[in-house]
Amino acid sequence: MKLSMREKSECFRGFLLLIAQDRVIKTEERELLRHIGKVLDFEKRFCEEAMDDLLDNIHIPTDPPVFSRREYAEAFLNDCVRIAGADRDLHPDELAWLNHIARANGLPASWVDEAIREISSRGIAAEPSRMEIEAYI
């Protein structure tokens, strides 16, 4: 199974909202979103403009992305954990956003904490070549 076009859009929007949670868009986060935008088949200019305007754009819906399959939600959230940790600082608002996404997708409250522990224990940094959501594109 592959992500629908709507789910691809939801992925990018969800990643955008994640990097906006701490009100600072860092170079590492931008690099990851450039990669995932390319993988999701969005135009480079669209992705750049979305990131440039993100903190001032009041028109981006802030509801959490909801996926048709649990494995999509889990892959998305694992990538979110990596992106949130790319700057080596998991902001409380980023954590709250991850928990909000998990709840919206029917995942238990402990899911995000377990994912953070697992990814931290493996020492996996957020690298463009390792985005889990790519398996469903």
Summary of the structure (lengths in Angstrom):
residues: 137
radius of gyration: 13.6
end to end distance: 8.6
largest distance: 37.5
contacts: 396
relative contact order: 0.19
helix: 66%
strand: 0%
